[in-house]
């Protein structure tokens, strides 16, 4: 399988949700965006709040837009809050620099997209995204 196909995106989400369930995390939403920030696939578990898909998307969109994990962006936002506030406004609210999204890379390190999750802590959201990406034979960054 080459690139970020729908099949791979769905595999990332399935493994992320399986990992979440196996650890007893709260109901999650997981999204996969392509390198252009467009939705490839999304799922929201029963019981996850109505904002979960939007939050997961915002995290993933920010990661793609800045070529960095949302964990890195959250740290940068602490160091430069004015820039990130302005960036969020410029992005019309779609930019969310909070831990819980990671870049999806191929074996050569090329960015194919990002996976984002929402429902648990930022660390839990990030953890399940990484598990899904690895299960799909790709690299998390």
N, CA, C and O atoms as a MOPAC input file, in Angstrom:
PM7 MOZYME 1SCF
protein

 N      0.83700 1    -1.18000 1     0.00000 1
 C      0.00000 1     0.00000 1     0.00000 1
 C      0.87800 1     1.23700 1     0.00000 1
 O      1.72500 1     1.39000 1     0.88000 1
 N      0.69400 1     2.12400 1    -0.96900 1
 C      1.47700 1     3.35000 1    -1.04700 1
 C      0.62100 1     4.54500 1    -0.65000 1
 O     -0.56900 1     4.60400 1    -0.96100 1
 N      1.23800 1     5.48600 1     0.03300 1
 C      0.56300 1     6.71900 1     0.35900 1
 C     -0.50300 1     6.55800 1     1.41500 1
 O     -0.61100 1     5.52800 1     2.08100 1
 N     -1.27900 1     7.59900 1     1.54500 1
 C     -2.35100 1     7.62600 1     2.53100 1
 C     -3.67200 1     7.33100 1     1.83100 1
 O     -4.43300 1     8.24000 1     1.49800 1
 N     -3.92300 1     6.06700 1     1.62000 1
 C     -5.16300 1     5.63900 1     0.98300 1
 C     -6.29800 1     5.65300 1     2.01200 1
 O     -6.06800 1     5.76700 1     3.21600 1
 N     -7.51200 1     5.53600 1     1.50900 1
 C     -8.66200 1     5.42900 1     2.40500 1
 C     -8.53700 1     4.17900 1     3.26900 1
 O     -8.88100 1     4.19800 1     4.45100 1
 N     -8.05200 1     3.10900 1     2.68200 1
 C     -7.86000 1     1.87400 1     3.43900 1
 C     -6.90200 1     2.08200 1     4.61400 1
 O     -7.16500 1     1.62800 1     5.72700 1
 N     -5.80300 1     2.76500 1     4.35600 1
 C     -4.83800 1     3.03000 1     5.42800 1
 C     -5.41300 1     3.98400 1     6.46900 1
 O     -5.20300 1     3.79500 1     7.66700 1
 N     -6.12700 1     4.99400 1     6.02500 1
 C     -6.74300 1     5.93800 1     6.96400 1
 C     -7.71300 1     5.20700 1     7.88500 1
 O     -7.73400 1     5.44200 1     9.09300 1
 N     -8.50800 1     4.32900 1     7.31000 1
 C     -9.45800 1     3.55600 1     8.11700 1
 C     -8.74000 1     2.60400 1     9.06900 1
 O     -9.20300 1     2.38100 1    10.18700 1
 N     -7.61900 1     2.04500 1     8.63700 1
 C     -6.82100 1     1.18200 1     9.50800 1
 C     -6.25200 1     1.97800 1    10.68100 1
 O     -6.25300 1     1.50300 1    11.81600 1
 N     -5.77000 1     3.18100 1    10.40800 1
 C     -5.26100 1     4.04600 1    11.48200 1
 C     -6.35000 1     4.28000 1    12.51900 1
 O     -6.10900 1     4.15700 1    13.72000 1
 N     -7.52600 1     4.61100 1    12.06000 1
 C     -8.63500 1     4.89300 1    12.98500 1
 C     -9.04200 1     3.64100 1    13.74200 1
 O     -9.23700 1     3.69000 1    14.95600 1
 N     -9.17100 1     2.52600 1    13.05000 1
 C     -9.58200 1     1.28200 1    13.71300 1
 C     -8.60600 1     0.89000 1    14.81100 1
 O     -9.02400 1     0.51200 1    15.90600 1
 N     -7.31500 1     0.97400 1    14.53300 1
 C     -6.32000 1     0.61000 1    15.53800 1
 C     -6.28400 1     1.62600 1    16.67300 1
 O     -6.09900 1     1.25300 1    17.83100 1
 N     -6.45800 1     2.88900 1    16.35700 1
 C     -6.49600 1     3.91900 1    17.40300 1
 C     -7.66100 1     3.65300 1    18.35500 1
 O     -7.49500 1     3.71900 1    19.57300 1
 N     -8.82500 1     3.35700 1    17.81200 1
 C     -9.99100 1     3.09300 1    18.66300 1
 C     -9.84700 1     1.78400 1    19.42900 1
 O    -10.30000 1     1.67700 1    20.56900 1
 N     -9.21600 1     0.78300 1    18.80300 1
 C     -8.97900 1    -0.47600 1    19.50700 1
 C     -8.02400 1    -0.24700 1    20.68000 1
 O     -8.24000 1    -0.77100 1    21.77300 1
 N     -6.99100 1     0.52000 1    20.45400 1
 C     -6.04100 1     0.83300 1    21.52100 1
 C     -6.73700 1     1.58200 1    22.65200 1
 O     -6.53000 1     1.27900 1    23.82700 1
 N     -7.54500 1     2.54300 1    22.29700 1
 C     -8.28900 1     3.31400 1    23.29700 1
 C     -9.17600 1     2.40600 1    24.14500 1
 O     -9.18000 1     2.50100 1    25.37200 1
 N     -9.92000 1     1.53300 1    23.48800 1
 C    -10.81500 1     0.62200 1    24.21200 1
 C    -10.03600 1    -0.32500 1    25.11300 1
 O    -10.45400 1    -0.60700 1    26.23600 1
 N     -8.89100 1    -0.82100 1    24.61500 1
 C     -8.10700 1    -1.77200 1    25.40500 1
 C     -7.53400 1    -1.12800 1    26.67100 1
 O     -7.23300 1    -1.82400 1    27.64100 1
 N     -7.38600 1     0.18600 1    26.66100 1
 C     -6.84000 1     0.89400 1    27.81100 1
 C     -7.93800 1     1.50800 1    28.68000 1
 O     -7.65200 1     2.10600 1    29.71700 1
 N     -9.17700 1     1.35900 1    28.25900 1
 C    -10.29100 1     1.86300 1    29.04800 1
 C    -10.47300 1     3.37300 1    28.99600 1
 O    -11.01900 1     3.96700 1    29.92700 1
 N    -10.02100 1     3.99600 1    27.91500 1
 C    -10.16900 1     5.44500 1    27.77300 1
 C    -11.62700 1     5.79900 1    27.49100 1
 O    -12.42100 1     4.95000 1    27.08700 1
 N    -11.95900 1     7.05600 1    27.71000 1
 C    -13.30600 1     7.55700 1    27.42800 1
 C    -13.58200 1     7.45700 1    25.92100 1
 O    -12.65000 1     7.30300 1    25.13200 1
 N    -14.85600 1     7.54400 1    25.52000 1
 C    -15.17900 1     7.48700 1    24.08800 1
 C    -14.43700 1     8.56800 1    23.30100 1
 O    -14.37300 1     9.72900 1    23.70700 1
 N    -13.89200 1     8.16000 1    22.18900 1
 C    -13.01700 1     9.00600 1    21.38000 1
 C    -13.60200 1     9.29300 1    19.99900 1
 O    -14.50300 1     8.60700 1    19.51400 1
 N    -13.05400 1    10.32500 1    19.40100 1
 C    -13.19500 1    10.56400 1    17.96900 1
 C    -11.78500 1    10.60900 1    17.40700 1
 O    -10.87400 1    11.15900 1    18.02700 1
 N    -11.61500 1    10.03000 1    16.23500 1
 C    -10.31700 1    10.03100 1    15.56000 1
 C    -10.54600 1    10.44300 1    14.11900 1
 O    -11.47400 1     9.97200 1    13.46200 1
 N     -9.68900 1    11.32800 1    13.63600 1
 C     -9.76800 1    11.76300 1    12.24200 1
 C     -8.41400 1    11.57600 1    11.57900 1
 O     -7.37500 1    11.60000 1    12.23800 1
 N     -8.44100 1    11.39300 1    10.28000 1
 C     -7.23300 1    11.36300 1     9.46300 1
 C     -7.44100 1    12.37700 1     8.34600 1
 O     -8.42700 1    12.32800 1     7.61100 1
 N     -6.48300 1    13.30000 1     8.23800 1
 C     -6.49300 1    14.29500 1     7.17400 1
 C     -5.33900 1    14.01700 1     6.22800 1
 O     -4.30400 1    13.49700 1     6.64500 1
 N     -5.50700 1    14.35900 1     4.96300 1
 C     -4.40700 1    14.20600 1     4.01500 1
 C     -3.44800 1    15.38700 1     4.13900 1
 O     -3.66000 1    16.27200 1     4.96800 1
 N     -2.41400 1    15.40700 1     3.33600 1
 C     -1.38200 1    16.43300 1     3.44400 1
 C     -1.89700 1    17.83500 1     3.13400 1
 O     -1.26300 1    18.82100 1     3.51100 1
 N     -3.01700 1    17.93500 1     2.46400 1
 C     -3.63100 1    19.22800 1     2.17300 1
 C     -4.61600 1    19.67200 1     3.23400 1
 O     -5.25200 1    20.71700 1     3.10000 1
 N     -4.74600 1    18.87300 1     4.30200 1
 C     -5.66700 1    19.21500 1     5.38000 1
 C     -7.10400 1    18.80300 1     5.12400 1
 O     -8.01300 1    19.22400 1     5.83900 1
 N     -7.31100 1    17.98000 1     4.10500 1
 C     -8.66700 1    17.53300 1     3.75900 1
 C     -8.98600 1    16.22100 1     4.47700 1
 O     -8.12100 1    15.36200 1     4.64700 1
 N    -10.22100 1    16.08900 1     4.88500 1
 C    -10.66500 1    14.89300 1     5.59600 1
 C    -10.52600 1    13.66200 1     4.71600 1
 O    -11.01200 1    13.63200 1     3.58500 1
 N     -9.86000 1    12.65400 1     5.24800 1
 C     -9.73800 1    11.35500 1     4.58200 1
 C    -10.72200 1    10.37900 1     5.22200 1
 O    -11.39900 1     9.62200 1     4.52500 1
 N    -10.79900 1    10.40300 1     6.57500 1
 C    -11.70600 1     9.51200 1     7.28800 1
 C    -11.89300 1    10.03200 1     8.71200 1
 O    -11.01800 1    10.70300 1     9.25900 1
 N    -13.03300 1     9.71700 1     9.29900 1
 C    -13.31800 1    10.12800 1    10.68400 1
 C    -14.31800 1     9.16900 1    11.29600 1
 O    -15.21100 1     8.65500 1    10.62200 1
 N    -14.14800 1     8.94000 1    12.58800 1
 C    -15.13000 1     8.16100 1    13.33900 1
 C    -15.24800 1     8.72300 1    14.74500 1
 O    -14.26700 1     9.17300 1    15.33600 1
 N    -16.47300 1     8.68800 1    15.27100 1
 C    -16.75200 1     9.11800 1    16.63700 1
 C    -17.45000 1     7.96700 1    17.33400 1
 O    -18.49300 1     7.49200 1    16.88300 1
 N    -16.86400 1     7.52000 1    18.44400 1
 C    -17.44500 1     6.40000 1    19.18200 1
 C    -18.75000 1     6.80700 1    19.85800 1
 O    -18.97900 1     7.97700 1    20.16400 1
 N    -19.59500 1     5.81000 1    20.08000 1
 C    -20.80700 1     6.04500 1    20.85000 1
 C    -20.42800 1     6.65000 1    22.18800 1
 O    -19.50900 1     6.17200 1    22.85400 1
 N    -21.12200 1     7.68800 1    22.58000 1
 C    -20.87800 1     8.31900 1    23.86200 1
 C    -19.88800 1     9.47300 1    23.81900 1
 O    -19.76000 1    10.20800 1    24.79800 1
 N    -19.19000 1     9.64600 1    22.71000 1
 C    -18.27300 1    10.78700 1    22.58200 1
 C    -19.09400 1    12.04700 1    22.33600 1
 O    -20.08200 1    12.01400 1    21.60300 1
 N    -18.68900 1    13.14100 1    22.93900 1
 C    -19.46800 1    14.37200 1    22.81700 1
 C    -19.45000 1    14.90600 1    21.38500 1
 O    -18.62500 1    14.51100 1    20.56100 1
 N    -20.36800 1    15.79700 1    21.12300 1
 C    -20.53700 1    16.32500 1    19.77200 1
 C    -19.34900 1    17.13200 1    19.26900 1
 O    -19.20900 1    17.30600 1    18.05800 1
 N    -18.49600 1    17.62600 1    20.14500 1
 C    -17.34800 1    18.42400 1    19.72000 1
 C    -16.12100 1    17.60000 1    19.36500 1
 O    -15.15700 1    18.14500 1    18.82700 1
 N    -16.12800 1    16.32400 1    19.64400 1
 C    -14.91200 1    15.51900 1    19.52400 1
 C    -14.33600 1    15.50400 1    18.11200 1
 O    -13.12300 1    15.64000 1    17.95600 1
 N    -15.14600 1    15.34800 1    17.09800 1
 C    -14.62600 1    15.31000 1    15.72000 1
 C    -14.02400 1    16.66400 1    15.36200 1
 O    -12.96400 1    16.72700 1    14.73900 1
 N    -14.69000 1    17.74100 1    15.75000 1
 C    -14.17300 1    19.07500 1    15.44700 1
 C    -12.84500 1    19.33200 1    16.14700 1
 O    -11.93000 1    19.89800 1    15.54800 1
 N    -12.72800 1    18.92500 1    17.40400 1
 C    -11.48500 1    19.11800 1    18.14500 1
 C    -10.35800 1    18.28100 1    17.53000 1
 O     -9.25300 1    18.78100 1    17.32300 1
 N    -10.64100 1    17.01500 1    17.24300 1
 C     -9.63300 1    16.14800 1    16.62700 1
 C     -9.18400 1    16.71400 1    15.28000 1
 O     -7.99800 1    16.67700 1    14.95400 1
 N    -10.11700 1    17.22900 1    14.51200 1
 C     -9.79300 1    17.82000 1    13.21500 1
 C     -8.92600 1    19.05700 1    13.38100 1
 O     -7.96200 1    19.24100 1    12.63800 1
 N     -9.25400 1    19.90100 1    14.33800 1
 C     -8.46500 1    21.10400 1    14.58400 1
 C     -7.04300 1    20.79600 1    14.98300 1
 O     -6.11000 1    21.48300 1    14.56600 1
 N     -6.87100 1    19.76000 1    15.79400 1
 C     -5.52000 1    19.34500 1    16.18900 1
 C     -4.73200 1    18.85100 1    14.97500 1
 O     -3.58100 1    19.23900 1    14.77400 1
 N     -5.35800 1    17.99600 1    14.17100 1
 C     -4.68200 1    17.44300 1    12.99600 1
 C     -4.40600 1    18.52700 1    11.95800 1
 O     -3.34600 1    18.52900 1    11.33200 1
 N     -5.33100 1    19.42800 1    11.77300 1
 C     -5.18000 1    20.50500 1    10.79700 1
 C     -4.00900 1    21.39800 1    11.17900 1
 O     -3.23200 1    21.81700 1    10.32100 1
 N     -3.88500 1    21.69000 1    12.48400 1
 C     -2.76700 1    22.50500 1    12.96500 1
 C     -1.43400 1    21.79900 1    12.71500 1
 O     -0.46100 1    22.42300 1    12.29300 1
 N     -1.40400 1    20.49900 1    12.98100 1
 C     -0.17400 1    19.73400 1    12.77400 1
 C      0.27500 1    19.80100 1    11.31600 1
 O      1.45300 1    20.02400 1    11.03500 1
 N     -0.65000 1    19.61100 1    10.40400 1
 C     -0.30000 1    19.67000 1     8.98000 1
 C      0.13400 1    21.07600 1     8.58700 1
 O      1.13100 1    21.25800 1     7.88800 1
 N     -0.62000 1    22.05800 1     9.04000 1
 C     -0.32900 1    23.43700 1     8.66800 1
 C      1.02800 1    23.92800 1     9.11600 1
 O      1.63200 1    24.77900 1     8.46400 1
 N      1.50900 1    23.39800 1    10.22300 1
 C      2.78500 1    23.84800 1    10.78200 1
 C      3.88600 1    22.78600 1    10.68900 1
 O      4.98500 1    22.99800 1    11.20100 1
 N      3.60700 1    21.65200 1    10.04600 1
 C      4.59600 1    20.56600 1     9.89600 1
 C      5.18600 1    20.12800 1    11.22700 1
 O      6.39400 1    19.91900 1    11.34200 1
 N      4.32400 1    19.99000 1    12.23400 1
 C      4.78500 1    19.59300 1    13.56500 1
 C      3.63100 1    18.93500 1    14.31400 1
 O      2.46200 1    19.22300 1    14.06000 1
 N      3.98200 1    18.04900 1    15.23900 1
 C      2.93600 1    17.42700 1    16.05900 1
 C      2.21900 1    18.50300 1    16.86600 1
 O      2.77500 1    19.57200 1    17.11800 1
 N      1.00300 1    18.22200 1    17.26200 1
 C      0.27800 1    19.20900 1    18.05400 1
 C      0.90500 1    19.37900 1    19.43700 1
 O      0.73600 1    20.42900 1    20.05800 1
 N      1.61900 1    18.38000 1    19.92800 1
 C      2.36000 1    18.52500 1    21.19600 1
 C      3.41900 1    19.63000 1    21.05200 1
 O      3.56100 1    20.48000 1    21.93100 1
 N      4.14600 1    19.60600 1    19.95200 1
 C      5.14400 1    20.63600 1    19.67900 1
 C      4.47700 1    22.00000 1    19.55000 1
 O      4.99100 1    22.99600 1    20.05800 1
 N      3.34800 1    22.04400 1    18.87900 1
 C      2.63300 1    23.30500 1    18.69500 1
 C      2.11000 1    23.85800 1    20.01100 1
 O      2.13000 1    25.07000 1    20.22700 1
 N      1.64200 1    22.97900 1    20.89500 1
 C      1.16500 1    23.43100 1    22.20700 1
 C      2.29500 1    24.09900 1    22.98000 1
 O      2.09000 1    25.11800 1    23.63900 1
 N      3.48100 1    23.52100 1    22.89500 1
 C      4.64000 1    24.13100 1    23.57000 1
 C      4.99500 1    25.46900 1    22.93400 1
 O      5.27200 1    26.44200 1    23.63600 1
 N      4.98500 1    25.51500 1    21.61900 1
 C      5.29600 1    26.77400 1    20.93200 1
 C      4.25800 1    27.84300 1    21.27700 1
 O      4.59800 1    29.01900 1    21.40700 1
 N      3.00200 1    27.44100 1    21.42300 1
 C      1.93300 1    28.38700 1    21.75400 1
 C      2.16200 1    29.00500 1    23.13500 1
 O      1.86400 1    30.18000 1    23.34800 1
 N      2.68500 1    28.22000 1    24.06400 1
 C      3.00100 1    28.75400 1    25.39700 1
 C      4.09800 1    29.81500 1    25.31400 1
 O      4.08200 1    30.80500 1    26.04500 1
 N      5.04400 1    29.58700 1    24.41300 1
 C      6.18500 1    30.49000 1    24.27100 1
 C      5.85200 1    31.73700 1    23.45200 1
 O      6.51900 1    32.76200 1    23.59200 1
 N      4.83400 1    31.66300 1    22.60400 1
 C      4.49400 1    32.77000 1    21.72400 1
 C      2.97000 1    32.85700 1    21.57600 1
 O      2.44700 1    32.65300 1    20.48000 1
 N      2.25700 1    33.15400 1    22.66200 1
 C      0.79400 1    33.10600 1    22.62600 1
 C      0.15800 1    34.07800 1    21.63500 1
 O     -0.86300 1    33.75000 1    21.03100 1
 N      0.73100 1    35.25300 1    21.45500 1
 C      0.13000 1    36.21400 1    20.52600 1
 C      0.11700 1    35.68300 1    19.09800 1
 O     -0.88300 1    35.82100 1    18.39400 1
 N      1.21800 1    35.07900 1    18.66900 1
 C      1.28400 1    34.52800 1    17.32300 1
 C      0.23900 1    33.43000 1    17.13700 1
 O     -0.44900 1    33.39300 1    16.11700 1
 N      0.12000 1    32.54100 1    18.11300 1
 C     -0.80700 1    31.42000 1    17.96200 1
 C     -2.26600 1    31.86000 1    18.06300 1
 O     -3.13600 1    31.25100 1    17.44000 1
 N     -2.54300 1    32.90100 1    18.83400 1
 C     -3.89900 1    33.45000 1    18.87200 1
 C     -4.25800 1    34.03900 1    17.51700 1
 O     -5.36000 1    33.83200 1    17.00800 1
 N     -3.31800 1    34.77200 1    16.94100 1
 C     -3.52900 1    35.36400 1    15.62300 1
 C     -3.64800 1    34.27300 1    14.55600 1
 O     -4.47400 1    34.37100 1    13.64800 1
 N     -2.82500 1    33.24400 1    14.67200 1
 C     -2.87200 1    32.14100 1    13.71600 1
 C     -4.22900 1    31.43200 1    13.77100 1
 O     -4.79600 1    31.09600 1    12.73200 1
 N     -4.73900 1    31.20800 1    14.96400 1
 C     -6.05200 1    30.56800 1    15.11300 1
 C     -7.14300 1    31.43000 1    14.47300 1
 O     -8.05300 1    30.90700 1    13.83000 1
 N     -7.05100 1    32.73800 1    14.64800 1
 C     -8.02900 1    33.63800 1    14.03800 1
 C     -7.89900 1    33.62000 1    12.51500 1
 O     -8.90100 1    33.59400 1    11.80000 1
 N     -6.66900 1    33.63400 1    12.03100 1
 C     -6.42300 1    33.59900 1    10.59000 1
 C     -6.98600 1    32.32700 1     9.97100 1
 O     -7.48300 1    32.34100 1     8.84400 1
 N     -6.90700 1    31.23900 1    10.70700 1
 C     -7.40200 1    29.94300 1    10.23400 1
 C     -8.89600 1    29.77000 1    10.47900 1
 O     -9.42700 1    28.67200 1    10.31600 1
 N     -9.56800 1    30.83000 1    10.86200 1
 C    -11.01400 1    30.82600 1    11.07900 1
 C    -11.44700 1    29.75400 1    12.07000 1
 O    -12.47200 1    29.09600 1    11.88900 1
 N    -10.64200 1    29.59000 1    13.12500 1
 C    -10.99700 1    28.66600 1    14.20200 1
 C    -10.65400 1    27.21300 1    13.95100 1
 O    -10.91200 1    26.36900 1    14.80900 1
 N    -10.08200 1    26.89600 1    12.80400 1
 C     -9.78700 1    25.48700 1    12.49700 1
 C     -8.45500 1    25.02100 1    13.06200 1
 O     -8.14600 1    23.83100 1    12.99800 1
 N     -7.67100 1    25.91800 1    13.60700 1
 C     -6.31700 1    25.63700 1    14.07600 1
 C     -6.33600 1    25.46000 1    15.59000 1
 O     -6.64700 1    26.40000 1    16.32200 1
 N     -6.00300 1    24.25400 1    16.06500 1
 C     -6.04300 1    23.96300 1    17.50100 1
 C     -4.70700 1    23.35400 1    17.93900 1
 O     -4.48400 1    22.16000 1    17.73900 1
 N     -3.81600 1    24.15900 1    18.53300 1
 C     -2.49700 1    23.65100 1    18.93700 1
 C     -2.53500 1    22.99600 1    20.31600 1
 O     -1.97800 1    23.52600 1    21.27800 1
 N     -3.18300 1    21.86100 1    20.40500 1
 C     -3.28500 1    21.10600 1    21.65600 1
 C     -2.81300 1    19.67800 1    21.40900 1
 O     -3.05300 1    19.12000 1    20.33800 1
 N     -2.15000 1    19.09200 1    22.38500 1
 C     -1.64200 1    17.73200 1    22.24300 1
 C     -2.75800 1    16.76600 1    21.87100 1
 O     -3.84500 1    16.80200 1    22.44800 1
 N     -2.47400 1    15.90000 1    20.89800 1
 C     -3.43800 1    14.89400 1    20.48200 1
 C     -3.46100 1    14.60900 1    19.00100 1
 O     -4.31900 1    13.86500 1    18.52500 1
 N     -2.51900 1    15.19600 1    18.25400 1
 C     -2.42100 1    14.90800 1    16.81900 1
 C     -0.95500 1    14.75200 1    16.44400 1
 O     -0.08300 1    15.43500 1    16.98000 1
 N     -0.70600 1    13.84600 1    15.51900 1
 C      0.65000 1    13.61500 1    15.02900 1
 C      0.63900 1    13.53500 1    13.51000 1
 O     -0.35400 1    13.15800 1    12.88700 1
 N      1.77000 1    13.90100 1    12.94300 1
 C      1.91800 1    13.80200 1    11.49900 1
 C      2.03500 1    12.33800 1    11.09000 1
 O      2.55900 1    11.50700 1    11.83100 1
 N      1.54300 1    12.04900 1     9.91400 1
 C      1.67800 1    10.72600 1     9.30000 1
 C      2.73600 1    10.85500 1     8.21300 1
 O      2.59400 1    11.65400 1     7.28700 1
 N      3.80000 1    10.06200 1     8.33500 1
 C      4.90000 1    10.14100 1     7.38300 1
 C      5.15400 1     8.78300 1     6.74600 1
 O      4.89600 1     7.73700 1     7.34100 1
 N      5.66500 1     8.82600 1     5.52200 1
 C      6.08100 1     7.58100 1     4.87900 1
 C      7.48500 1     7.21700 1     5.33400 1
 O      8.08000 1     7.90700 1     6.16100 1
 N      8.00700 1     6.12800 1     4.78900 1
 C      9.31800 1     5.63700 1     5.22700 1
 C     10.45100 1     6.60200 1     4.89600 1
 O     11.51500 1     6.53000 1     5.51100 1
 N     10.24700 1     7.49600 1     3.94700 1
 C     11.26500 1     8.49000 1     3.58700 1
 C     11.11800 1     9.77600 1     4.39500 1
 O     11.91600 1    10.70000 1     4.24100 1
 N     10.10400 1     9.83800 1     5.25400 1
 C      9.88400 1    11.02400 1     6.08000 1
 C      8.99300 1    12.07800 1     5.45500 1
 O      8.84000 1    13.16800 1     6.00500 1
 N      8.39700 1    11.76000 1     4.29900 1
 C      7.48300 1    12.70000 1     3.65200 1
 C      6.16100 1    12.73900 1     4.41100 1
 O      5.64600 1    11.70000 1     4.82300 1
 N      5.61800 1    13.93200 1     4.59400 1
 C      4.34900 1    14.08200 1     5.29800 1
 C      3.20900 1    13.70500 1     4.36600 1
 O      3.05300 1    14.26900 1     3.28300 1
 N      2.40800 1    12.72700 1     4.82000 1
 C      1.25300 1    12.27100 1     4.05300 1
 C     -0.04600 1    12.85500 1     4.59000 1
 O     -1.05100 1    12.90700 1     3.88100 1
 N     -0.02000 1    13.29600 1     5.85200 1
 C     -1.21900 1    13.81100 1     6.49400 1
 C     -1.01500 1    13.85600 1     7.99000 1
 O      0.11200 1    13.94200 1     8.47800 1
 N     -2.12600 1    13.79600 1     8.71800 1
 C     -2.06300 1    13.79400 1    10.18100 1
 C     -3.26000 1    13.04000 1    10.72500 1
 O     -4.32400 1    12.98900 1    10.10800 1
 N     -3.06200 1    12.45700 1    11.89100 1
 C     -4.15300 1    11.82900 1    12.63900 1
 C     -4.34500 1    12.62700 1    13.91500 1
 O     -3.37600 1    12.99700 1    14.57800 1
 N     -5.58300 1    12.88700 1    14.25100 1
 C     -5.90000 1    13.60500 1    15.47900 1
 C     -6.98700 1    12.87200 1    16.22700 1
 O     -7.84000 1    12.22000 1    15.62400 1
 N     -6.95500 1    12.97900 1    17.54000 1
 C     -7.97200 1    12.34200 1    18.37300 1
 C     -8.43400 1    13.31300 1    19.44800 1
 O     -7.73200 1    14.26200 1    19.79700 1
 N     -9.61400 1    13.05800 1    19.95700 1
 C    -10.15400 1    13.84600 1    21.05600 1
 C    -11.08100 1    12.95800 1    21.86700 1
 O    -11.84400 1    12.15800 1    21.32400 1
 N    -10.99600 1    13.11800 1    23.16500 1
 C    -11.85600 1    12.35000 1    24.05800 1
 C    -11.17900 1    12.03900 1    25.37500 1
 O    -11.82900 1    11.98400 1    26.41900 1
 N     -9.87900 1    11.83800 1    25.32700 1
 C     -9.12000 1    11.55900 1    26.54000 1
 C     -8.25100 1    12.74700 1    26.87800 1
 O     -8.52600 1    13.87500 1    26.46700 1
 N     -7.20500 1    12.48700 1    27.62700 1
 C     -6.21100 1    13.53100 1    27.84600 1
 C     -5.44500 1    13.71700 1    26.54500 1
 O     -5.53100 1    12.87700 1    25.64900 1
 N     -4.71100 1    14.79300 1    26.43400 1
 C     -3.89500 1    14.99100 1    25.23900 1
 C     -2.91600 1    13.85500 1    25.03000 1
 O     -2.68500 1    13.42700 1    23.89900 1
 N     -2.33600 1    13.36200 1    26.12700 1
 C     -1.39500 1    12.24100 1    26.01500 1
 C     -2.07900 1    10.98200 1    25.49600 1
 O     -1.51700 1    10.26300 1    24.67000 1
 N     -3.29100 1    10.71600 1    25.97800 1
 C     -4.03600 1     9.54500 1    25.51000 1
 C     -4.41100 1     9.69600 1    24.04300 1
 O     -4.29300 1     8.74900 1    23.26500 1
 N     -4.86300 1    10.88300 1    23.67000 1
 C     -5.23000 1    11.13800 1    22.27200 1
 C     -4.02900 1    10.90100 1    21.35600 1
 O     -4.14400 1    10.24300 1    20.32200 1
 N     -2.89200 1    11.44000 1    21.74600 1
 C     -1.66900 1    11.26700 1    20.95800 1
 C     -1.25400 1     9.79900 1    20.89500 1
 O     -0.88300 1     9.29700 1    19.83400 1
 N     -1.31900 1     9.12400 1    22.02000 1
 C     -0.92100 1     7.71500 1    22.09700 1
 C     -1.71100 1     6.84400 1    21.11800 1
 O     -1.13400 1     5.99900 1    20.43300 1
 N     -3.01600 1     7.04600 1    21.05400 1
 C     -3.81000 1     6.18000 1    20.17400 1
 C     -3.57400 1     6.50600 1    18.70500 1
 O     -3.63000 1     5.61900 1    17.85300 1
 N     -3.30900 1     7.77700 1    18.40400 1
 C     -2.97400 1     8.12800 1    17.02200 1
 C     -1.68200 1     7.46400 1    16.58200 1
 O     -1.59400 1     6.92800 1    15.47700 1
 N     -0.68100 1     7.50200 1    17.45100 1
 C      0.60000 1     6.87000 1    17.13600 1
 C      0.40700 1     5.36300 1    16.91400 1
 O      0.96500 1     4.79900 1    15.97300 1
 N     -0.38000 1     4.71500 1    17.77800 1
 C     -0.63400 1     3.27900 1    17.61700 1
 C     -1.27300 1     2.98900 1    16.26100 1
 O     -0.89700 1     2.02900 1    15.58900 1
 N     -2.22200 1     3.80200 1    15.86400 1
 C     -2.88100 1     3.59600 1    14.57800 1
 C     -1.94600 1     3.78200 1    13.40400 1
 O     -1.97400 1     2.99600 1    12.45700 1
 N     -1.12000 1     4.81000 1    13.45400 1
 C     -0.18300 1     5.08300 1    12.37100 1
 C      0.82700 1     3.95600 1    12.22100 1
 O      1.11300 1     3.51400 1    11.10800 1
 N      1.35600 1     3.49900 1    13.32400 1
 C      2.32500 1     2.38600 1    13.29500 1
 C      1.67300 1     1.11400 1    12.74100 1
 O      2.29000 1     0.38800 1    11.96100 1
 N      0.42900 1     0.84700 1    13.14500 1
 C     -0.28500 1    -0.34300 1    12.66400 1
 C     -0.49500 1    -0.29200 1    11.14800 1
 O     -0.58200 1    -1.33200 1    10.49500 1
 N     -0.57500 1     0.90800 1    10.59700 1
 C     -0.76700 1     1.07800 1     9.15900 1
 C      0.55400 1     1.02800 1     8.39100 1
 O      0.57900 1     1.22600 1     7.17600 1
 N      1.65200 1     0.76300 1     9.10500 1
 C      2.94700 1     0.65500 1     8.44700 1
 C      3.56600 1     1.98800 1     8.08800 1
 O      4.40200 1     2.07500 1     7.18800 1
 N      3.15200 1     3.02500 1     8.79400 1
 C      3.68200 1     4.36000 1     8.52900 1
 C      4.40600 1     4.88000 1     9.76500 1
 O      4.45900 1     4.20300 1    10.79100 1
 N      4.95900 1     6.07600 1     9.66500 1
 C      5.69500 1     6.66700 1    10.77700 1
 C      4.91200 1     7.83400 1    11.35500 1
 O      4.29400 1     8.60900 1    10.62500 1
 N      4.94900 1     7.94600 1    12.68900 1
 C      4.31400 1     9.06600 1    13.37500 1
 C      5.37300 1    10.11500 1    13.65700 1
 O      6.48200 1     9.79200 1    14.08300 1
 N      5.03300 1    11.35600 1    13.42200 1
 C      6.00400 1    12.42000 1    13.64700 1
 C      5.40000 1    13.63300 1    14.27300 1
 O      6.10100 1    14.61400 1    14.52100 1

